[in-house]
Amino acid sequence: MRILFVTSNRLGDAVLSTGLLDHLIRTHPDARITVVCGPVAEGVFARMPNRERTIVLRKQPWGRHWLPLWAAAVTRSWDLVVDIRGSALSWLVPTRRRAVFRRAEGPKIAQLGSILRLSPPPPPVAWTSEADRQRVSALLPADRPIIALAPTANWGPKTWPADRFAAAFRQLIQSGAKIDARPSLLRPEAPALRHGPAQSGPSEPAPSGGRWPGLTPGHDDGGAAHDGGAGHDGHTPGRDAGRGHDAGRGHVERGPDTPGRRGDGESFSTPIGITGAVPVILGGPGPAERAMAAPLLAALPDAIDLVGRLTLPEVVACLERASLFIGNDSGLMHLSAAAGTPTIGLFGPTDAATYGPTGHRATAVIGPSMAAITVEEVVSAARTLLMHPRQDAGASARDPRATDRALLSRPPAL
């Protein structure tokens, strides 16, 4: 079975779309999948099982980037085209079936699930490899827990102050809270079940330097109409409807309740304290990300600085090791939740009801602005998340193939 999967140029939306890919791979284990994405998101799929090829869509004036993509896709006959962008491309290539995004209300993860008529929607996943884990293990302490902090974002008003990141970290390591050890920390030789083996499918073209490209504020690799003005993580600023927060106070709100296959709600029998945890600072490459991370690096001089130094599969390997992630609303936040890491996403001017982190071990802390979110609220959310993780509701009871059988039995879309 040959599948063309057209996903977002934005990192956050691309990560959210991985649940659909994981569903397709599990349902059709012999499928050969071509992924279309922007340069920023390419690394999300670098280790994806069943990946035959990645076509990197680089924006050109007047929408000319679509022409070479159409030329690459039209020469093949596809069994299924899945298009989360709702682009015209999906109607201009030969295929037996097509599933195309149509904008709807509600959490983004549910909107994406509706493309394949999946309810509940499949949770995002994150792929890495043993080689990525080995490289990252050389950068991290083997005998101490780590807390990952992501102080950058694609838009200034989405950033929580650096001094509060530092204060929250210090309070957490002084509190001596007990948490469940990450499986990769307890058993670093055992790959997590969610993460697929490395694949050797080609990418066309590869980004220069092999590092994570282009994550700067306002960066647009784009072309998707529904991504316009949204930044690299696909979130549009200023959408307050349905956020459910008090105008004068921030508060904790859970992300969408979608069960995961690994990490989400699992308990591990060896509790460890986060006293003595090491801060790891994550961010994308480029001077803008470096400048946003600099105040936190200065406030935590003993932190491990990994800003712009990892590929996305290596970021996943790092997040596997993390006992906790705290970060602004960003693609990194979604990647952390997809990796099964206990994740706290910080939301001010963006819509947590739509773009909150997904998973049983993911929480959004919401305020009317980022400055309104207090250190105490974040620390309290972290303690609650770490000491009382929600349990998997038993998603495996639903046959993941049922919806695809229905989809593939429909008459061909012309």
C-alpha positions in Angstrom: 0.0 0.0 0.0 1.4 3.4 -1.0 0.3 6.5 1.0 1.0 10.1 0.4 0.8 12.1 3.7 0.7 15.9 3.3 1.4 17.5 6.7 2.2 20.9 8.1 5.2 23.2 7.7 4.9 24.1 11.3 6.6 21.9 14.0 3.7 21.8 16.4 1.0 20.8 13.9 3.4 18.3 12.3 3.9 16.6 15.7 0.2 16.5 16.3 -0.3 14.8 12.9 2.0 11.9 13.9 -0.9 10.1 15.7 -2.5 9.7 12.3 0.7 8.3 10.8 1.1 5.9 13.8 -2.4 4.7 13.3 -1.9 4.1 9.6 1.4 2.2 10.2 -0.2 0.0 12.8 -3.2 -0.6 10.6 -1.2 -1.2 7.4 2.2 -2.5 8.5 3.3 -3.1 4.9 2.5 0.5 3.8 5.1 2.7 2.1 4.6 6.3 3.1 5.8 9.5 1.5 5.6 12.5 3.8 5.4 16.1 2.6 6.4 18.7 5.1 8.3 22.0 5.6 12.0 22.1 6.5 11.3 22.9 10.2 9.2 19.7 10.6 11.4 17.3 8.5 13.2 15.9 11.6 9.9 14.8 13.1 9.6 12.0 10.5 13.3 11.2 10.1 13.0 8.0 12.2 9.5 7.1 11.2 8.9 3.4 10.4 7.6 2.7 6.8 8.9 6.0 5.5 9.7 5.6 1.9 10.6 9.3 1.2 10.2 12.8 2.6 9.5 15.6 0.2 10.5 18.9 1.8 8.2 21.8 0.7 10.2 25.1 0.7 8.1 28.2 0.2 8.5 30.1 -3.0 6.8 33.4 -4.1 3.3 33.1 -5.7 2.8 29.5 -4.4 5.3 28.1 -6.9 6.5 25.6 -4.3 3.4 23.5 -5.1 4.4 22.9 -8.7 7.5 20.7 -8.1 5.5 18.8 -5.4 2.7 18.1 -7.8 5.2 16.9 -10.4 6.8 14.5 -7.9 3.5 13.1 -6.8 1.5 13.0 -10.0 3.7 10.3 -11.6 2.7 7.7 -9.0 -0.5 6.0 -8.3 -1.5 6.2 -4.6 -3.7 4.0 -2.6 -4.5 6.8 -0.1 -3.7 10.5 0.1 -4.1 12.1 3.6 -3.8 15.9 3.5 -4.0 17.7 6.9 -3.5 21.1 5.1 -6.7 20.8 3.0 -4.7 21.8 -0.1 -5.6 21.4 -3.7 -2.8 18.9 -4.2 -4.8 16.0 -2.8 -7.4 16.5 -5.6 -4.8 16.8 -8.3 -2.9 13.4 -7.9 -4.2 10.0 -8.8 -5.4 8.0 -5.8 -7.9 5.3 -4.9 -9.0 7.2 -1.7 -8.3 10.6 -0.2 -8.9 12.0 3.3 -8.7 15.8 3.4 -8.7 18.2 6.4 -11.7 20.4 6.8 -11.6 23.1 9.5 -13.7 22.5 12.5 -14.1 23.6 16.1 -12.5 21.9 19.1 -9.0 20.6 20.0 -6.6 20.4 17.1 -6.0 16.8 17.8 -9.7 16.0 17.4 -9.8 18.0 14.2 -7.0 15.9 12.8 -8.6 12.7 14.0 -11.7 13.5 12.1 -9.7 13.3 8.8 -9.7 9.5 9.2 -13.0 9.4 11.2 -11.1 8.5 14.4 -12.8 9.2 17.7 -11.1 9.4 20.1 -8.2 10.7 18.0 -4.9 8.8 18.1 -2.4 10.6 20.3 0.8 12.0 18.8 4.0 9.9 18.9 7.7 10.7 18.7 10.3 8.6 16.9 14.0 8.3 17.7 16.7 5.7 17.4 19.3 4.0 19.5 22.1 6.0 17.8 20.3 9.2 18.8 20.0 8.0 22.4 23.6 7.1 22.5 24.7 10.6 21.4 22.4 12.3 23.8 23.5 10.0 26.7 27.0 11.4 26.2 25.7 14.9 26.9 23.6 14.1 30.0 24.6 12.8 33.5 23.9 9.1 33.8 23.2 9.1 37.5 21.0 12.2 38.0 17.4 13.1 36.9 17.0 16.0 34.4 14.3 18.6 34.1 13.9 20.0 30.6 13.2 23.7 30.3 12.1 25.3 27.0 12.1 29.1 27.4 11.7 30.0 23.7 8.7 30.6 21.4 8.0 32.0 18.0 6.4 35.1 19.4 7.5 37.3 22.3 4.2 37.4 24.2 4.2 33.6 24.4 7.4 33.5 26.5 7.3 33.1 30.3 9.9 35.3 32.1 13.3 33.5 32.5 13.6 34.4 36.2 10.4 32.4 36.8 11.6 29.4 34.9 14.7 29.5 37.1 12.7 30.0 40.3 10.3 27.1 39.5 13.2 24.8 38.8 14.8 25.7 42.2 11.6 25.2 44.1 11.0 21.8 42.5 14.5 20.4 43.3 14.3 21.8 46.8 10.8 20.3 47.4 12.1 16.7 47.2 8.9 15.7 45.5 8.9 12.0 44.6 8.2 11.1 41.0 8.1 8.0 38.8 11.4 7.4 37.1 11.4 7.6 33.3 11.7 4.1 31.8 14.8 5.2 29.7 16.5 6.4 32.9 15.9 3.1 34.7 16.5 0.9 31.6 18.5 3.0 29.1 19.2 0.0 27.0 15.5 -0.7 26.4 13.8 1.4 23.7 10.4 2.7 24.6 7.6 1.0 22.8 6.2 4.2 21.2 9.4 5.0 19.3 9.9 3.2 16.0 13.2 2.0 14.5 15.3 4.3 12.4 14.4 4.3 8.7 16.7 4.9 5.8 14.2 6.5 3.4 15.5 9.6 1.6 14.6 13.2 2.3 14.4 15.6 -0.6 16.2 17.9 -0.1 18.1 17.6 3.2 18.5 20.7 5.4 22.0 22.1 5.5 24.1 21.0 8.5 21.7 18.3 9.5 20.5 20.4 12.5 17.0 21.6 13.2 16.5 24.5 10.8 14.6 27.8 10.9 13.0 28.0 14.3 13.0 31.8 14.6 10.1 34.1 15.6 7.8 34.6 12.7 9.6 32.1 10.5 7.4 30.9 7.7 8.2 27.9 5.6 4.8 27.8 4.4 2.0 28.0 2.1 -0.9 26.4 4.0 -3.8 28.8 4.3 -4.8 27.6 7.7 -1.2 28.1 9.0 -1.1 31.7 8.0 0.3 34.1 10.6 0.6 31.3 13.1 4.4 30.8 13.6 6.3 27.6 13.5 4.1 25.7 16.0 0.9 26.5 14.1 -0.7 28.6 16.9 -2.5 31.8 16.0 -2.1 34.5 18.7 -5.0 36.2 20.4 -7.6 33.5 20.3 -9.3 33.7 23.7 -12.6 32.0 23.1 -13.1 28.8 24.9 -9.9 29.1 26.9 -11.8 28.8 30.2 -9.5 30.9 32.4 -10.4 33.6 34.9 -9.6 37.0 33.5 -7.4 37.9 36.5 -5.8 34.6 37.4 -3.9 31.8 35.7 -4.9 28.2 36.5 -4.2 24.6 35.6 -6.1 22.9 32.8 -5.6 19.4 31.5 -4.8 18.8 27.9 -7.1 16.8 25.7 -7.9 13.5 27.2 -6.6 11.1 24.6 -4.9 7.9 25.7 -1.4 7.0 24.6 0.4 3.7 23.9 3.5 4.3 25.9 4.3 6.6 28.8 0.9 8.1 29.2 -0.3 7.1 32.6 2.1 4.1 33.0 3.5 3.7 36.5 7.1 2.5 37.2 7.9 0.9 40.5 11.1 2.7 41.3 10.4 6.2 42.6 13.2 8.7 42.6 13.4 12.3 44.0 14.0 15.3 41.8 16.3 16.7 44.5 19.6 17.1 42.7 18.0 17.2 39.2 20.0 18.9 36.5 18.4 21.6 34.3 18.6 21.0 30.5 17.8 24.0 28.4 16.3 23.2 25.0 15.6 25.5 22.0 16.0 25.7 18.2 19.0 26.8 16.2 19.7 30.4 15.2 20.5 33.7 16.9 16.9 34.5 17.8 16.4 31.3 19.8 19.8 31.7 21.4 18.9 35.2 22.5 15.6 34.1 24.0 17.4 31.3 25.9 20.3 33.5 27.1 18.6 35.0 30.2 17.6 31.5 31.6 21.1 30.2 30.9 22.5 33.1 32.8 20.1 32.5 35.7 21.0 28.8 35.8 24.8 28.7 35.2 25.0 25.0 35.9 22.4 24.1 33.3 23.2 21.9 30.3 22.9 24.1 27.2 21.5 22.2 24.3 19.9 25.1 22.5 20.2 24.5 18.8 22.6 21.6 19.3 20.4 18.7 18.6 18.5 17.2 15.7 14.8 16.6 16.4 15.3 12.9 16.9 18.0 13.7 19.4 15.6 16.1 21.1 13.2 13.2 21.5 15.9 11.0 23.0 16.7 13.8 25.4 13.0 14.2 26.4 12.9 10.4 27.0 15.4 10.9 29.7 13.6 13.9 31.3 11.7 13.5 34.5 9.7 16.7 33.7 9.3 19.3 30.9 8.3 22.9 31.4 8.0 25.1 28.4 6.1 27.8 26.5 3.4 27.0 24.0 5.6 25.7 21.2 6.5 22.8 19.0 8.9 21.5 21.6 6.0 21.3 24.1 4.1 19.1 21.7 7.1 16.9 21.1 7.6 16.4 24.8 4.0 15.3 25.3 4.4 13.0 22.3 7.5 11.5 23.8 5.5 10.6 27.0 7.4 13.0 29.2 5.4 14.7 32.0 4.8 18.0 30.3 3.7 21.4 31.5 2.7 23.8 28.7 2.5 27.5 29.6 -0.3 29.5 27.8 -1.1 33.2 27.8 -2.3 34.8 24.6 -2.7 31.5 22.7 -5.6 29.0 22.8 -5.0 26.1 25.2 -8.4 24.6 24.5 -7.3 24.1 20.9 -3.5 23.6 21.2 -2.9 22.4 24.8 -0.5 19.5 25.1 -2.0 16.1 24.5 -1.7 13.1 26.8 -2.4 11.7 30.3 0.9 13.2 31.6 0.4 16.6 30.1 -1.1 19.8 31.6 -1.6 23.4 30.5 -1.1 26.2 33.0 -3.1 29.1 31.7 -3.1 32.9 32.4 -4.6 36.0 30.7 -0.9 36.8 29.9 2.4 35.0 30.4 3.3 37.5 33.1 0.2 36.6 35.0 1.3 32.9 35.5 3.0 32.6 38.8 5.9 30.3 39.9 3.7 28.8 42.5 1.1 27.8 40.0 3.7 26.0 37.8 5.3 24.3 40.8 1.9 23.2 42.0 1.0 21.8 38.6 4.3 20.0 38.4 3.8 18.3 41.8 0.3 17.3 40.9 1.4 15.9 37.5 4.3 14.0 38.9 2.7 12.5 41.9 -0.7 11.8 40.5 -0.3 10.8 36.8 -3.6 9.8 35.2 -3.9 6.2 34.2 -4.4 4.9 30.6 -8.1 4.4 30.0 -7.6 1.3 27.9 -7.4 2.6 24.3 -6.3 -0.8 23.0 -9.8 -2.1 23.4 -10.8 -0.2 20.2 -9.8 -1.9 16.9 -7.6 0.7 15.2 -8.4 -0.9 11.8 -12.1 -0.4 11.9 -12.2 3.2 10.7 -9.6 2.6 8.0 -11.6 -0.3 6.7 -14.6 2.0 6.5 -12.5 4.6 4.8 -11.0 2.3 2.3 -14.3 0.6 1.4 -15.9 3.9 0.2 -16.2 4.5 -3.5 -13.2 6.3 -5.0 -13.2 10.0 -4.6 -12.8 11.6 -8.0 
